[in-house]
């Protein structure tokens, strides 16, 4: 009976470590995806600002995102 409790506690620790690892990997992937999206969007807005020679597209984008 004592061995069952030890094995059960080992399983809890192992699954907790796996869960924590998956959480950290998910945060990393989410951060990377968000960073790429906003970097690409910033480049698009910068090109729009350059073509119309005003910051109106930047202001419109700020209003859209907030």
N, C-alpha and C positions, 0 to 999 in steps of 0.2 A: 504494500500500500504506500509506503514511503517513496518507492521508486516512481510510482504513478504521479505523485505530486511534483517531484523533481522534473520529470519529463514534461508535465503540463506547464510548469514554470519556464522551462527552456523554450517550449513552443511559443509562449506569450512573448518572451524576450526576442526570439527570432522574428516573429511576425511584427512586433513593434519596430524592430530595426528595419525590416523590409518596408513597412508603411512609412516610416520617417524618410527612408531613402527615396521612395517614390514621390513623396511630398516635395522633397528638395529638388528632384529632377523636374517635377512639374513646374515648380517656381522658376527654375532656370529656363525651361522651354517657353513658358509664358512671358518671361522678361525679354528673351531674345526675339520672340515673335512680335511683341509690342514695339520694341526698339526698331526692328526692321520696318514695320508698318509706318511708324511716325517719321522715320528717316526718309523713306520713299515719298511720303506725303509732303514733307517739308521741301524736298527737291522739286516736286511738281508745283507747289505754291511759289517757290522761288523763281521757277521758269515763267510762271504766269506773271509775276511781278515784273520780271525783266522784259517780257514782251509788251506789257501795257505801260511800263515806266511809271508805276505808282504802287503804293502799298495797299491799295484797296483789296486785292485778293487775299492778302495776309490778314487784314482786319475781318474780312468775311469768313475766313477759315477759323479765326479765333472765336468769332461769334457762333459758328456752327459747332465747334468742339466744346463750348462751355454751356 
